[in-house]
Structure formats: C-alpha cells, structure tokens
Amino acid sequence: MREALSALTTRGRAFLAAGGTAFLCALFLGHDELVRVGALLIVLPLATAWFLGRSRYRLGLVRSIAPAQVAAGQQARVQLDLTNDGRMPTGLLLLEDQIPYVLGTRPRFVVDKMGPKWKRSVGYLVRSDVRGKFDVGPMKVRLSDPFGLVELERTFRTRSTLVVTPRVVPLPVVPLSGVWTGSGDNRPRAFASGSAEDVTVREYHRGDDLRRVHWRSSAHAGELMVRREEQPWQSRATLFVDNRKIAHRGTGAASSLEQAVSLAASIAVHLVQRGFSVRLVTASGPDQSSTWHEHGARAAEAAPLLEQLAVLTDTTHPHLDLRWLQEAGHSGLLIAVLGDVAEHDKPVLTRMRHSASGALAVALDVPAWERGSSTGALGTAQGTAWLGAHGWRAVSAGPTDPFPAVWQELGTSGRSANGRNREPAPTAPLTGNAS
C-alpha cells in the first residue's frame, strides 16, 4: 500500500489535493454536496492505489535474440513474448526493455489492456558498431489504472546476452604449413590385423557399439578397443594476438588494436574453414576458456573463437607471457598478429618460433595509426626483417591495407611490403572498441 501511494501520478496527487481542499471548504461553508465531491476526490485515488497494491498480476516474458552472435555493424532481432497468466485483466501497460546505449535507444511499447490468458509478441532491432558482450534486459513494466491516477513499476529479472564479434573479411586460400596431431583419449593406435590394412582403434567408452570392438587389438592392449570411424588427426594452429597497450596506438574503432583483432578474427574463420583446429592465445597467455576449437566447414564453427575476440581488451603488462609454450600439445602452425616489436620481445619471439612447425607473422605498422616512434620499438621494416631472419614468414600491414592482400602476400612470398604495393582498403577500420 505504501508503494502504491508513493506511485501516485500528478493527476492522482491533484485529485487528493482538490478533494482535501473541497472537503475543508465544505466544512467551513456547510455545503453537504461539496463534502460528497471532496470525499469522492479523496477516495478515488486512495482506492485505486489500494487495489493496485493488492493486485498480484502474473505477467510472463520470454525474450529471444536471433542471431545471438552477430558481427559489428549487423542487426539482431529481439523478440518479446508477453503473456498474462492470471485471471485478472490489467490496465494500461508501458513496457521498456533495458539495453546498453551502444545497441540503440531503449525500445518502449504501450499495451492498452491485457485480459486473462492474453498473449502478444513484439520485437525490435538492435545494432552495434563496437564489439563486445552486451546484456539485453531486464524489462521494466509500468502499470497504470484506467484513470491514470497511479503508476506502478515492476521489473523482470531475466536477461539475455548479445555477442557482437569483430567483422570478418574472407581471405584467399594460400599455402600454409602445419603438423597433424592427435591428443587425449582420441589419440589413435594402429595394430596389425593380419590383413593388408592397419586398423585405427581407440579405448572403449561406455555406450560404444559392441559390434565395433576390435578383439585382436583388445587382446594386444589388455583392454577393450573399438574401431574408429573417422581419422582423428587434425592440423593444429595457434593464433597469437599481441594485445599489449604499449604495442598499439590510436583509440576506439580507429586503433591498431582493433585492426589486429579484426584481422585475427578473419584468420581464425579462414583456418577453421580449412580444417584446422585453432587455439587463441594473447599476450597474457591463453585464458581459462582457451581450448583447441574443432574444425568445420562453416564460419559458425568458429563462433567460440569469435566470442573470445569479441571481449578481448588490452593489457597493461609490458611483456609477452610464455607459459603457454610449456604446455603439451602446443606444436603446430603458429600465426601471430603483432603490434610494435620491441627489443625485449625478440627472445620471446625466438622461443615461439622454435616451438612451432611453421610460424607466420603480420606486424602492424603501428606508428601509422599515430605518428611518432615508441620507446624501444623497432621500425616496421626492421622488425619484419628481423622476424624473417629468425625463421618467421613475416609481412607488415598498415591502416589502409586490405586483409586479403596482406594474407595473400604472407602465404605466397612472405616478404615485407610495408603496404606499399597494396591497394588501400575502401572502408574505415573494421571493428569498434570493446565495451
């Protein structure tokens, strides 16, 4: 009741004030009719507030976002399914979904009346030019009586998440080097079967079809072994992104870090589509969610990698983390997207090169984003030359260099071009800043 009284609208408070004034005037002047009018003006907002305060509306909301993951600059549709699960009709409803300002203005809907078992679906579009992970919701509902005397506010607890990934540019197919590896319980074992072919088997897992048990191999291994239906070997690639703050220039969507993230996203999707199992590593090392993401034929298979890149921010730590090099199973192809290459980075980059079967690097021409040399940084040409002399296939990329041309040069010649022989990209920087 106290909440309802505090939710009196301006009209409701005016009714109370007018009713009180009329009632007092009637007492002094002795007009019985004016007493009835004053009493009505006082009772009406109080009764309405009491009724709304005692009412228990059973409103339901189901929110869905399609698609739940979009690239920066693309739209997603938010669908709201509203229901009145109770038997009591409602008055005027004002619905407002809470969304971050980067997704647009907060949508508002007005519903005149919700009868028993009432259902309605409404939707709106959201769009963000910056990458990140954003909460959509909760929904706020403002309930008003037919006279507009009281307005109560209720808030749903449910939230939904929209992931805005960096924009991805299709890359051409170029020669890459890597190794085929197996790991974990799926590592294959070959045993002679007495025929012209070897049988690839693995350990038996609960639920496996017993018809796939290979008895000869089981006797040899001392445990149940089953035939594998598919070859488990996969080409592995580690995608390294230098996200140190000291290695980049510029701010927001026009920064070199955003260019690095967008280029890494394009490479990740390209590698997954080519059948690589990809892992993302940053200057801080792999995070807890960083695993080898399986290959697939569609860009959607790279969704976990794109989600990691969507929330990638810069780090203030000046040095590159090397702990991931000590983990088992990190060998394979290494592709690095680098910022400024400093003198103290050279030993780290040397170790990274020695840990991989093949190493490719794109060194961003960071001073081009904000002219002025950084302390201890090598020139872009000198940095790519040093990388090339130490076993890397390296090229440089500037703010206007199109990703397909950079990737083509990296895969074919591996010579640094400093962006001089490439046509400039027709668009502005491809991603926005992480929220």
N, C-alpha and C positions, 0 to 999 in steps of 0.2 A: 504494500500500500504506500509506504514511504517513497519507494522508487517511482510509483505511478504519479504521485503528487509532484515529485520533482521533475517529471516528464511533461507537465502541463505546457501546452503551447502558449504563444502570445494571446491567441484567441481565448484559450481556457482561463488564463490569468485575468484577461479583461472581463470575462464573464463573472469571475469571483469578485473582482473589484466593483463592477457595476451592481452586482447583486447585493454586496455588503453596503454600498452607498444607498441603494434604493431601500434596503431594509431599515437602515438607520433613519433616513428621511421619513419613512412611513411611520416609525415610532414617534418621532417628534411632531409630525403633522397630523397623525391619527387617521391615515388613509389605509383601510384594510386591503383594498385592491393592490396598492403599491407593495404591501407586505408580501402578498402572494407572488407578485412579479419578482421581488428581491429573493424570496425563498427559492423560486424556480431557477433563477440565475446562479444561485449558490449550489443548489443540489445537483444540477445537471452536470457540471464538470467533475464534482466530487464523486457522483455515482458512476460516471464514465471511467474515472481513474480507478475506482474500486473494482469495477467489472473487469477492466483490462488487467489490473494487477492480480486478480484471482484466476484469470483465464489461463489455461495450460494448452497452448497450441502445439500440435505435433507436426511441425514442418520438416520435410525431408529434402535433402540436397545431395545429388550425385554429380560431381564435376569430372569431366574428362577432357584431355588435351590431345589433339591429333594434328600433326605428329608430336610426340613428347620430346623429340630431339630435332632441331632444325638448325640450318646454317645461318650465320649472321646475315641479316637482310631479308630473310624469308619469313613468311607468315605462318602462324599456327592458329588453329581454331579452338576456342574454349567452349565446351558445351555444358550447359547447366540444366539438369533435370530436376524440377521442383515438384514437390507433392505435398498435399495436405492430408496427412494420415489420420487426422482426428475427425470427429463428427461436428465440430464447431466451425462455422464459417468465420472468415476473417474480414477485416475492413480493408482500407487502403494500405498497400504494401509498397515500400520503396526499397529496392534491392541494390546493393553496391558491393561489387567484388573488389577486394584489395589487391592491387598489383603494383610492382615497382614502377617508378616513373619512366624507366628506360623501355618498358613494354608499351607505353602509351598512356592515355588518360584512363582513369578508373571508370569502368562501364556502370551505368545506372539504368535500372528498369523499374517501371511503375506497373503494379498489378492492382486493378480496381477492387477485385474481390476474389477470395479463394473459398469456394464451397467445399462441402465434405467430399473426400475422395478426388479432389481436384488435382490435375496434373498439367504441367506445361514445360516445354523445353525452349530455352533461349540460348543464344550463342553470340560470341563476339570474337573479333580477330585481334591478335597481338603480334607485335613485330619488334625486334631489337637489332640495332646495328652494332652492338657490342656483344662479345662472347661472355659466357658465364652460366651459372646455375641460379635460376630465379624461382622464388616461391610465388604461387598464384593462390590467393585467398588469405585469410578466411573471408567468407561472405558476411556482410552486415545487413541486417533486415530491420527496417524501421516500420513499425506497425502503428497505424493511426485509426481513430474511431471515425464513424461517418460524419460527425460534426466538426472534426478537426480540432478537438479540444485537448487531446492527449496524444503524445507520440512516444512510444517505447522503442528501445533499440535492443536487438538480440544479435549475437554473433555466433556463427557456426565455427566449429573447431577444425574442420577438415581443411587441409591444404594440398595443393598439387605442385609438382615441380616441372619446370620447363628448362631444358638444357639447350643453350644456344652455342653451337660449336663454331670454330673458325671456318671461313669459307674455303672450299676445296676446289682446286683447279686440276682438271685432268692432265696427266703427264704422259709423254710418249714412252713407248717401250724401248729401253736401251739395254745393252749388255751389263749384267751385274754378276759379281762373283759372290759365292757363299758356300756353306757346307750343309750337308744333310745330316741331321742328328735325331736321335730318339732319346726319351727321358722317362723317368719314373716307372710306373707299373706297365706302361705301354712299350717299354724297350723290347724289341723283338729278339728272339733267339732262333737260330737256324740249326736244325738237326738233320742228319742224313736219314732219309726214309727208305732207302733201298731202291729208289726209283731214279729217274733221270733228273728229277727236280728236288730241290730242298723245300722243306715245309717251314713257314714262318709261324711261330706259335708265341703264346704269352701265358701268364699264370691264369688259372681258373678263378673266376669271380662268381659269387653266389648269384644265381639267376641265369647264368650262361646255359645255352642249349647243350645238353649232354651228347647230342649227336656230333658236336664239334670237338669233342675230346679226342686228342691225338695220343693213343695209348703207347705207341713206341716212344714218343718224346716224353710222356709222363713217366715211363719206366726209367728212362735215361736220367731225368731230372729228379726223380724221387718225389714228385708232386704232380697233381693234375695240371695238364697243359692243354689249351684249346687252340684250334687253328684260328689265325687272324683272317678276317675277311678283307681287310684293306692294309696296304703297306703303311706303317706308322711313321715313316721317315718324313721329316719336314725341313724345309730350308728356313733357317732362322736369321733374323735381322734385328739388331739393336738400333733403335732410333734415339740419338742423343741430342738434346736441346740445351744450349747454353742460355740459361735464364738469369744469369747474374746481373745485378743492377749496374755494376761498373763496366760491364761489357756491352752496354747498349746506350743509345741516345734517342732523344725525342720523347714525346709524351702522348698518351692516348692512342687513338687509332693511327696516328702518323709516326709512331715509334718504331725503331728497328726490332724491338722485341715482338711486336705484333706481326711484323713481316716474318720473323723467324717461326712464330707459332703457326701462322697460316701455311708457310712452306712445309713445316713438319707435318701438318695435317694432310696436305696434298701427297706428301711422300708416303705417309702411313697408309692412306687409302690405296695408293698405287701398289705398294708392296703386298698388302693383303689380297688385292685382286690378282696379283701374280702368283699367289700361292705361298707366300712367306708367312711364317709365324713371327709376329712382331712384338717387341717389348719396348716401352718408352722409359727413358732414363733422362734425368735433368742434372743440372749442376749440383743439386743437393742429393743426388743418388735416386734410386727408384723408391717411390712411396709404397705404402703397405698394399695398395691395390694394384701395383705394377706387376703384371704377370705376362707370360707368353700368350698372346691372343691368337687364336687359331685362324688359319687362312680360310678364305671363302671366295666365291665368285662375284659377290655383290659388295657394294660400298657399305651396306648396312652391317656387314660382318666387322667393320672397323669401328662400330659405334662405341665400344668401351674405350678405345684409344682416343677417339674424338672427344669423349666426355672428359677424359683426363686433361686433354689440351684445352678444353673449354674453361677450366678453372685454374689453369696454370698462371701463377703470378711470379714476379721477380723475387730474387733472394738477395739479401744484403751481404751474404757470405762471399768473400773475395776469391776463394779457392774452389777448385773443382773437387767433388767428392769421388774417391776411388774405391770405396768399399765394395761397390757392386762388381768390380773386377775380380774380387776374391771369391765370388760365389761360383758354384759349379754350374755348368751349362750356359755360360755367357758367350762361348765362342760362336763364330758365325760371321755374317756380314755386319759391319758397323757403318752407319751413316750418321754424320754429325752436322748439325746446323749451328755454326759458331758465330759469336759476336766478335768483339775485339780480342785478338790473340796476343796476350802479354807474354813477357819473357818467362815469368814463373809458371806459365801454362805448358811450356814446351816439354818438360819431363813427364807431365801427366798425359799429354797427347801422345808421347812416345810409347808409354805403357799401354795406352788404349789401342794404339796401332798393333802392338805386338800381341795383344790378347785376341785379335780378330783374324779371321782368314782373309778378309778384304776390308779395306777402310776407304770410305768416300767422305768428303767434307765440302760443305758450302760455307765459305767465310764471308759474312756480310761486310760490305764496305760501310761500316758504322759511321765514320766521320761524315759521310754524305747525308746522313739524317740531321746532323747538327755540326756544321763545320767547326773544326777545332780539334786538335790532337788530344788524346787521352794520355795520362801519365803512364809510362811503361808499356804502351801499346805499340806493336809493330805496325808498319804501314801495311795496307791490304795486300799489295803486290808482294811485299817481302814476306808476309805471313803465309800466303798461298804457296810461294816459292819454297819456304821452309817446310811446309807440310808435304809438298811434292818430293822434296829431297829426303824425307824421312818415311817414305812408303805410302803416303796418302795420295789418292786421286782427288785433287782439290781445285775448286774454281771459286771465284768471288761473285757476289751479287749486290747490286745497288737498289735504291728505292724504286726505280722505274723498270728494272729488268723483269721480263715476264718469266714466270716459273717454268713453263715448258722449255724455253730456250736455255735456261740455266741447267735444267735436268738433262737436256739433250747433250749439252757440252760436257757435263760431268760424266755421263755414261759413255761418250764416244772418245773424246780427246783427253779429258782430264786436265787440260791446260787452263791456266788462269787467263781470263779475258777482261776482267775488271769492268764488265758490262759495256765495253766499247763497240763490240760488233753485234750487239743485240738491238732489236727494235724495242723501244720503250713500251712498257705496259700501258694500255689505253685507259686504265681505271686507276682510282686512288688506292691507298693501302687497303688490303683486303679484309682486315678484321678490326674490331674495336677493342677497347680495353676491358679487362676482366673486372667484374663487379666485386 
